[in-house]
């Protein structure tokens, strides 16, 4: 039996990161996925799919994504039910995310935010400094290396003087002796 789901779409809001009583992180979010066809008015419709992600992946997802982020998620469809306060049985179908990919660069994401009028990164996750790579030991924060310049725009991580890969406009001098081949 196979239960596999792959989605590519944009987040409809910031992920909602919470912690269980036992301390496990869980984030819920909704992905808007465009349909492949248009309706009778020539407009493309979208499906809004509820997703849940657990543990360290949930913390990373909440730290590195926000409303409008283009993401790819891989997981399985799960159905569950519970009884609400009025005593009615409520059925929920959601995608339990096992893997995710960020499908746009930080610069593209910040540019889209500025164009839409949203100037700040917001997350419900606790903020920490350190790594900016979501795949390095699961720690870090999207804002750890960004700074605000005089006109209020966030500069990219390349402004960090400790970044060996930063393009600071200077020519790199490499001799043949420096090459490993």
FIBADO-590919 format. One record per residue (C-alpha): residue in one letter; residue number from 1; x, y, z. Coordinates in nm, 3 decimals, always signed. Layout:
% residues N
- res,n,c1,c2,c3
- A,NUM,X,Y,Z
...
***
This chain:
% residues 181
- res,n,c1,c2,c3
- X,1,+0.000,+0.000,+0.000
- X,2,+0.124,+0.347,-0.085
- X,3,+0.039,+0.674,+0.086
- X,4,+0.270,+0.941,-0.057
- X,5,+0.202,+1.309,-0.119
- X,6,+0.421,+1.571,-0.283
- X,7,+0.305,+1.934,-0.289
- X,8,+0.456,+2.254,-0.427
- X,9,+0.288,+2.579,-0.333
- X,10,+0.295,+2.894,-0.122
- X,11,+0.215,+2.927,+0.247
- X,12,-0.110,+3.110,+0.319
- X,13,+0.018,+3.237,+0.655
- X,14,+0.317,+3.200,+0.887
- X,15,+0.353,+2.847,+1.028
- X,16,+0.199,+2.806,+1.373
- X,17,+0.469,+2.648,+1.592
- X,18,+0.361,+2.496,+1.924
- X,19,+0.499,+2.245,+2.171
- X,20,+0.326,+1.941,+2.317
- X,21,+0.323,+1.874,+2.693
- X,22,+0.616,+1.638,+2.640
- X,23,+0.815,+1.912,+2.463
- X,24,+0.781,+1.793,+2.102
- X,25,+0.758,+2.074,+1.848
- X,26,+0.467,+2.070,+1.604
- X,27,+0.394,+2.326,+1.331
- X,28,+0.075,+2.357,+1.131
- X,29,+0.040,+2.549,+0.807
- X,30,-0.163,+2.562,+0.488
- X,31,-0.016,+2.534,+0.139
- X,32,-0.198,+2.694,-0.156
- X,33,-0.145,+2.475,-0.463
- X,34,-0.259,+2.601,-0.804
- X,35,-0.466,+2.366,-1.016
- X,36,-0.339,+2.276,-1.363
- X,37,-0.649,+2.403,-1.542
- X,38,-0.860,+2.720,-1.549
- X,39,-1.227,+2.758,-1.465
- X,40,-1.500,+2.883,-1.702
- X,41,-1.395,+3.247,-1.640
- X,42,-1.035,+3.165,-1.740
- X,43,-0.906,+3.198,-1.384
- X,44,-0.676,+2.947,-1.219
- X,45,-0.812,+2.808,-0.893
- X,46,-0.612,+2.678,-0.599
- X,47,-0.650,+2.410,-0.337
- X,48,-0.566,+2.497,+0.024
- X,49,-0.413,+2.192,+0.189
- X,50,-0.360,+2.166,+0.564
- X,51,-0.022,+2.028,+0.672
- X,52,+0.148,+1.936,+0.998
- X,53,+0.519,+1.883,+1.063
- X,54,+0.685,+1.752,+1.379
- X,55,+0.998,+1.785,+1.597
- X,56,+1.317,+1.955,+1.477
- X,57,+1.189,+1.979,+1.121
- X,58,+0.893,+2.181,+1.256
- X,59,+1.126,+2.427,+1.428
- X,60,+1.338,+2.464,+1.114
- X,61,+1.032,+2.507,+0.894
- X,62,+0.890,+2.778,+1.123
- X,63,+1.226,+2.958,+1.140
- X,64,+1.289,+2.967,+0.766
- X,65,+0.944,+3.016,+0.612
- X,66,+0.669,+3.275,+0.635
- X,67,+0.350,+3.375,+0.460
- X,68,+0.400,+3.351,+0.083
- X,69,+0.710,+3.128,+0.096
- X,70,+0.736,+2.887,-0.196
- X,71,+0.789,+2.540,-0.050
- X,72,+0.789,+2.178,-0.155
- X,73,+0.666,+1.923,+0.096
- X,74,+0.676,+1.544,+0.093
- X,75,+0.470,+1.333,+0.328
- X,76,+0.158,+1.124,+0.373
- X,77,-0.213,+1.193,+0.399
- X,78,-0.363,+1.124,+0.740
- X,79,-0.720,+1.137,+0.860
- X,80,-0.824,+1.172,+1.223
- X,81,-1.132,+1.270,+1.418
- X,82,-1.212,+1.426,+1.751
- X,83,-1.516,+1.544,+1.943
- X,84,-1.552,+1.923,+1.969
- X,85,-1.698,+2.121,+2.260
- X,86,-2.050,+2.087,+2.123
- X,87,-2.018,+1.708,+2.125
- X,88,-1.999,+1.679,+1.745
- X,89,-1.752,+1.449,+1.571
- X,90,-1.506,+1.651,+1.358
- X,91,-1.304,+1.481,+1.083
- X,92,-0.968,+1.622,+0.975
- X,93,-0.762,+1.529,+0.669
- X,94,-0.408,+1.667,+0.655
- X,95,-0.064,+1.601,+0.512
- X,96,+0.191,+1.484,+0.769
- X,97,+0.512,+1.635,+0.629
- X,98,+0.826,+1.421,+0.648
- X,99,+1.056,+1.632,+0.425
- X,100,+1.045,+1.986,+0.292
- X,101,+1.241,+2.205,+0.053
- X,102,+1.267,+2.582,+0.038
- X,103,+1.213,+2.662,-0.330
- X,104,+1.314,+3.028,-0.343
- X,105,+1.623,+3.211,-0.231
- X,106,+1.624,+3.441,+0.068
- X,107,+1.672,+3.739,-0.166
- X,108,+1.365,+3.644,-0.373
- X,109,+1.164,+3.599,-0.056
- X,110,+1.268,+3.937,+0.086
- X,111,+1.201,+4.110,-0.247
- X,112,+0.849,+3.961,-0.263
- X,113,+0.785,+4.070,+0.098
- X,114,+0.892,+4.427,+0.024
- X,115,+0.671,+4.442,-0.286
- X,116,+0.371,+4.323,-0.088
- X,117,+0.432,+4.579,+0.186
- X,118,+0.540,+4.329,+0.451
- X,119,+0.875,+4.463,+0.574
- X,120,+0.960,+4.231,+0.861
- X,121,+1.021,+3.863,+0.914
- X,122,+0.783,+3.724,+1.169
- X,123,+0.783,+3.382,+1.323
- X,124,+0.611,+3.223,+1.617
- X,125,+0.925,+3.021,+1.682
- X,126,+1.178,+3.109,+1.950
- X,127,+1.466,+3.299,+1.795
- X,128,+1.827,+3.200,+1.837
- X,129,+2.152,+3.307,+1.679
- X,130,+2.388,+3.082,+1.492
- X,131,+2.359,+2.891,+1.169
- X,132,+2.149,+3.024,+0.883
- X,133,+2.135,+2.692,+0.701
- X,134,+1.821,+2.498,+0.799
- X,135,+2.000,+2.170,+0.729
- X,136,+2.301,+2.233,+0.959
- X,137,+2.233,+2.072,+1.297
- X,138,+1.884,+2.219,+1.299
- X,139,+1.980,+2.534,+1.481
- X,140,+1.979,+2.887,+1.365
- X,141,+1.763,+3.173,+1.270
- X,142,+1.676,+3.337,+0.944
- X,143,+1.757,+3.679,+1.089
- X,144,+2.089,+3.599,+1.252
- X,145,+2.298,+3.753,+0.976
- X,146,+2.059,+4.016,+0.842
- X,147,+2.094,+4.375,+0.935
- X,148,+1.886,+4.681,+0.867
- X,149,+2.042,+4.959,+0.667
- X,150,+1.948,+5.327,+0.670
- X,151,+1.654,+5.298,+0.432
- X,152,+1.497,+5.011,+0.628
- X,153,+1.571,+4.731,+0.382
- X,154,+1.728,+4.412,+0.508
- X,155,+2.069,+4.344,+0.366
- X,156,+2.164,+3.991,+0.270
- X,157,+2.384,+3.760,+0.468
- X,158,+2.675,+3.849,+0.235
- X,159,+2.731,+4.167,+0.442
- X,160,+2.872,+3.947,+0.719
- X,161,+3.250,+4.009,+0.728
- X,162,+3.309,+3.651,+0.848
- X,163,+3.143,+3.499,+0.540
- X,164,+3.424,+3.348,+0.327
- X,165,+3.188,+3.327,+0.026
- X,166,+3.065,+3.687,+0.040
- X,167,+3.098,+3.892,-0.277
- X,168,+3.237,+4.217,-0.145
- X,169,+3.335,+4.342,-0.491
- X,170,+3.707,+4.272,-0.454
- X,171,+3.894,+4.060,-0.705
- X,172,+4.017,+3.726,-0.571
- X,173,+4.385,+3.661,-0.632
- X,174,+4.453,+3.290,-0.684
- X,175,+4.782,+3.154,-0.810
- X,176,+4.840,+2.818,-0.976
- X,177,+5.007,+2.700,-0.655
- X,178,+4.674,+2.743,-0.470
- X,179,+4.487,+2.503,-0.699
- X,180,+4.465,+2.137,-0.591
- X,181,+4.507,+2.001,-0.945
***
